[in-house]
């Protein structure tokens, strides 16, 4: 039994030795150059593509921002595939041994990290969101400024950078306001007492949106209203020319809408905070 065990151990060591090339045969300089080239491509794409996106035509902005994670993924995969044959004796048998050992180690030690990486790859190809999109994940709403393989960075309206792991894709609903489009819908809310001329108010609020300097005239303007026990809820639904102006657009419609309502003598309704959040 002891001899058999020693023989088995010897065979295992021999198989393990076959996986790695001799240390003197490994070209460390070539590996370093490959890693440096991949880093340079990733760094250049992170700097150049957003720079061009902010200064180029608005129609190409989202395409350039969306190309950043794709370039990063391609550069990393290419570097790994280039380096592996320099370090390992790649045969089908050795590949299966390496893949099996790596999957077990990664599965136990980096489960959450790998879950985020897999979700990041899924997000790059399925594109539920992309750089330049305005998304709401949980309580965080803002523009995706950077897409990494593990997570994304969201710039909120309060100028906070929030890093969100892609693994939340598995567990939470993600609201995408523009979904790759060049603009998104903005809503200005008005809560009025019931005693007023609804047709006059609807037409007046429609004119408020049509005369806004932020309006995208190629998209429709809609004023909807619903009767509630406390009064009437009006919504102006319209699209800004540049989605980065969405808060300025909403503020402009709100300020001029309130001025119109005050001139018409319409009273605002009292709405509790719980109702207002609905």
C-alpha positions as CSV (number, residue, x, y, z in Angstrom):
1,X,0.0,0.0,0.0
2,X,2.8,2.3,0.9
3,X,4.6,1.7,-2.4
4,X,1.4,2.2,-4.3
5,X,0.8,5.5,-2.5
6,X,4.3,6.6,-3.2
7,X,3.9,5.7,-6.9
8,X,0.6,7.7,-7.0
9,X,2.2,10.7,-5.4
10,X,5.1,10.6,-7.8
11,X,2.7,10.4,-10.8
12,X,0.8,13.4,-9.4
13,X,3.9,15.4,-9.0
14,X,5.0,14.5,-12.5
15,X,1.6,15.6,-13.9
16,X,1.8,18.8,-12.0
17,X,5.3,19.5,-13.3
18,X,4.1,19.0,-16.8
19,X,1.6,21.8,-16.4
20,X,4.3,24.4,-15.9
21,X,7.1,25.1,-18.3
22,X,10.7,25.2,-17.0
23,X,11.3,28.5,-15.2
24,X,14.3,29.2,-17.5
25,X,12.0,28.7,-20.6
26,X,9.5,31.3,-19.5
27,X,9.9,34.6,-21.2
28,X,9.2,37.0,-18.3
29,X,10.0,40.0,-20.5
30,X,7.4,39.0,-23.1
31,X,4.8,38.5,-20.3
32,X,5.6,41.9,-18.9
33,X,5.3,43.5,-22.3
34,X,2.0,41.8,-23.0
35,X,0.6,43.0,-19.6
36,X,1.9,46.5,-20.2
37,X,0.3,46.6,-23.7
38,X,-3.0,45.4,-22.3
39,X,-2.9,48.0,-19.5
40,X,-2.0,50.7,-22.0
41,X,-4.9,49.9,-24.3
42,X,-7.3,49.9,-21.3
43,X,-5.9,53.2,-19.9
44,X,-6.0,54.8,-23.3
45,X,-9.6,53.7,-23.9
46,X,-10.7,55.0,-20.5
47,X,-9.3,58.4,-21.2
48,X,-9.7,58.9,-25.0
49,X,-13.2,57.5,-25.6
50,X,-15.0,59.5,-22.8
51,X,-13.0,62.6,-24.0
52,X,-14.2,62.1,-27.5
53,X,-17.8,61.3,-26.3
54,X,-18.1,64.6,-24.4
55,X,-16.7,66.7,-27.2
56,X,-18.1,64.9,-30.3
57,X,-21.6,64.8,-31.7
58,X,-24.3,64.0,-29.2
59,X,-25.5,61.1,-31.5
60,X,-22.2,59.2,-31.0
61,X,-21.8,59.9,-27.3
62,X,-23.5,56.8,-26.0
63,X,-21.8,54.6,-28.5
64,X,-18.3,55.8,-27.5
65,X,-19.0,55.4,-23.8
66,X,-20.4,52.0,-24.4
67,X,-17.3,50.9,-26.2
68,X,-15.1,51.4,-23.1
69,X,-16.0,48.2,-21.2
70,X,-16.0,46.2,-24.5
71,X,-12.4,47.3,-25.2
72,X,-11.4,46.5,-21.6
73,X,-12.9,43.0,-21.8
74,X,-11.3,42.2,-25.2
75,X,-7.9,43.5,-24.0
76,X,-7.9,41.4,-20.8
77,X,-9.1,38.2,-22.6
78,X,-6.5,38.7,-25.4
79,X,-3.7,39.2,-22.8
80,X,-4.7,36.1,-20.8
81,X,-4.9,33.9,-23.9
82,X,-1.5,35.3,-25.0
83,X,0.2,34.7,-21.7
84,X,-1.1,31.3,-20.8
85,X,0.9,29.3,-23.5
86,X,4.0,31.2,-22.3
87,X,3.6,29.8,-18.7
88,X,1.8,26.5,-19.2
89,X,2.1,23.5,-21.5
90,X,-1.3,23.8,-23.0
91,X,-2.8,20.5,-24.0
92,X,-6.4,19.3,-23.7
93,X,-5.5,17.3,-20.6
94,X,-3.6,20.1,-18.9
95,X,-6.3,22.6,-19.8
96,X,-8.9,20.5,-18.1
97,X,-6.7,20.1,-15.0
98,X,-6.0,23.8,-14.8
99,X,-9.7,24.7,-15.4
100,X,-10.9,22.3,-12.8
101,X,-8.5,23.4,-10.1
102,X,-9.1,27.1,-10.9
103,X,-12.9,26.8,-10.8
104,X,-12.8,25.0,-7.4
105,X,-10.5,27.6,-5.9
106,X,-12.3,30.6,-7.3
107,X,-15.7,29.1,-6.4
108,X,-14.8,28.9,-2.7
109,X,-12.6,31.9,-2.3
110,X,-14.1,34.6,-4.6
111,X,-17.7,33.6,-5.0
112,X,-19.1,37.1,-4.7
113,X,-16.4,38.6,-6.8
114,X,-16.8,36.0,-9.6
115,X,-20.6,36.5,-9.4
116,X,-20.1,40.2,-10.1
117,X,-17.6,39.4,-12.9
118,X,-20.1,37.1,-14.6
119,X,-22.9,39.6,-14.2
120,X,-20.5,42.2,-15.7
121,X,-19.9,40.1,-18.8
122,X,-23.6,39.4,-19.1
123,X,-24.3,43.2,-18.9
124,X,-21.7,43.9,-21.6
125,X,-23.4,41.6,-24.1
126,X,-27.1,41.8,-23.1
127,X,-26.8,45.5,-22.4
128,X,-29.6,46.1,-19.8
129,X,-27.6,49.2,-19.1
130,X,-24.5,50.9,-20.6
131,X,-22.2,53.9,-20.1
132,X,-24.2,57.1,-20.5
133,X,-27.5,55.5,-19.4
134,X,-29.5,57.0,-16.5
135,X,-30.5,54.2,-14.2
136,X,-32.1,53.7,-10.8
137,X,-30.8,50.7,-8.7
138,X,-32.3,50.6,-5.2
139,X,-32.2,54.1,-3.9
140,X,-29.4,55.2,-6.2
141,X,-30.2,57.2,-9.4
142,X,-27.8,58.7,-11.8
143,X,-25.7,58.5,-15.0
144,X,-23.4,55.5,-15.5
145,X,-20.1,57.2,-16.0
146,X,-17.9,54.1,-16.0
147,X,-18.5,50.4,-16.7
148,X,-16.0,48.0,-15.2
149,X,-16.0,44.2,-15.2
150,X,-16.9,44.0,-11.5
151,X,-19.1,47.0,-11.1
152,X,-20.2,50.4,-12.5
153,X,-19.8,53.9,-11.2
154,X,-23.0,56.1,-11.1
155,X,-22.8,59.9,-10.9
156,X,-25.8,61.0,-8.9
157,X,-27.5,64.4,-9.4
158,X,-25.8,65.5,-6.1
159,X,-22.4,64.8,-7.7
160,X,-21.7,61.7,-5.7
161,X,-20.0,58.8,-7.2
162,X,-21.6,55.5,-6.3
163,X,-20.0,52.2,-7.1
164,X,-22.6,49.5,-7.7
165,X,-21.5,45.8,-8.2
166,X,-23.0,44.1,-11.3
167,X,-24.1,41.2,-9.0
168,X,-27.2,43.3,-8.1
169,X,-28.4,42.5,-11.6
170,X,-29.4,39.0,-10.2
171,X,-31.4,40.3,-7.2
172,X,-32.8,43.8,-8.0
173,X,-35.0,45.4,-10.6
174,X,-33.0,48.0,-12.6
175,X,-34.9,51.0,-14.0
176,X,-33.3,52.4,-17.1
177,X,-34.6,55.9,-18.0
178,X,-33.3,56.1,-21.5
179,X,-32.0,52.6,-22.4
180,X,-29.4,53.8,-24.9
181,X,-31.5,56.6,-26.4
182,X,-30.3,60.2,-26.7
183,X,-33.0,61.5,-24.4
184,X,-35.4,60.4,-21.7
185,X,-38.8,61.3,-20.4
186,X,-39.1,64.0,-17.7
187,X,-42.2,64.5,-15.5
188,X,-43.2,67.7,-13.8
189,X,-46.0,67.1,-11.1
190,X,-48.7,69.5,-10.0
191,X,-51.2,68.9,-7.2
192,X,-54.3,71.1,-7.4
193,X,-57.6,71.5,-5.6
194,X,-60.5,70.1,-7.6
195,X,-62.4,73.4,-8.2
196,X,-60.8,74.5,-11.5
197,X,-61.3,74.3,-15.3
198,X,-59.3,71.1,-16.2
199,X,-59.2,71.8,-19.9
200,X,-57.8,75.3,-19.4
201,X,-55.1,73.9,-17.0
202,X,-54.2,71.1,-19.3
203,X,-53.8,73.4,-22.3
204,X,-51.8,75.9,-20.2
205,X,-49.4,73.2,-18.9
206,X,-49.0,71.9,-22.4
207,X,-47.9,75.4,-23.6
208,X,-45.5,75.6,-20.6
209,X,-43.6,72.5,-21.9
210,X,-43.7,73.7,-25.6
211,X,-42.1,77.0,-24.7
212,X,-39.3,75.5,-22.6
213,X,-35.8,76.2,-24.0
214,X,-34.8,72.6,-23.0
215,X,-37.5,70.8,-25.0
216,X,-36.8,68.3,-27.7
217,X,-39.4,69.3,-30.3
218,X,-39.1,66.0,-32.1
219,X,-40.7,64.1,-29.2
220,X,-44.3,64.3,-28.0
221,X,-45.5,66.5,-25.1
222,X,-48.3,64.9,-23.1
223,X,-50.3,66.3,-20.1
224,X,-52.1,63.7,-18.1
225,X,-54.3,64.1,-15.1
226,X,-56.0,61.9,-12.5
227,X,-58.7,62.7,-10.0
228,X,-57.8,61.8,-6.4
229,X,-59.7,62.2,-3.1
230,X,-57.6,65.2,-2.2
231,X,-57.8,66.9,-5.6
232,X,-56.3,66.6,-9.1
233,X,-52.8,65.3,-10.0
234,X,-51.3,66.7,-13.2
235,X,-48.2,65.4,-14.9
236,X,-46.3,67.1,-17.8
237,X,-44.5,64.4,-19.7
238,X,-41.9,65.7,-22.1
239,X,-38.3,65.1,-23.4
240,X,-35.3,67.4,-23.1
241,X,-33.0,67.9,-26.0
242,X,-30.0,66.7,-23.9
243,X,-30.8,64.2,-21.1
244,X,-28.1,65.8,-18.9
245,X,-30.5,68.9,-18.7
246,X,-33.3,66.8,-17.3
247,X,-33.3,68.5,-13.8
248,X,-33.1,71.9,-15.3
249,X,-36.0,71.0,-17.7
250,X,-38.2,69.8,-14.8
251,X,-37.3,72.9,-12.7
252,X,-38.1,75.2,-15.7
253,X,-41.5,73.6,-16.2
254,X,-42.3,73.6,-12.5
255,X,-41.4,77.3,-12.0
256,X,-43.3,78.5,-15.0
257,X,-46.2,76.1,-14.3
258,X,-46.6,77.4,-10.8
259,X,-46.5,81.0,-12.1
260,X,-49.3,80.1,-14.6
261,X,-51.4,78.5,-11.9
262,X,-51.0,81.4,-9.6
263,X,-52.1,83.8,-12.4
264,X,-55.2,81.7,-12.9
265,X,-56.0,81.7,-9.2
266,X,-55.9,77.9,-8.9
267,X,-55.3,76.6,-5.4
268,X,-52.8,73.9,-4.6
269,X,-54.0,70.7,-2.9
270,X,-52.5,69.5,0.3
271,X,-50.9,66.1,-0.2
272,X,-49.3,64.0,2.5
273,X,-45.7,62.9,1.9
274,X,-46.8,59.3,1.7
275,X,-49.2,60.1,-1.2
276,X,-46.7,62.3,-2.9
277,X,-44.1,59.5,-3.2
278,X,-46.6,57.2,-5.1
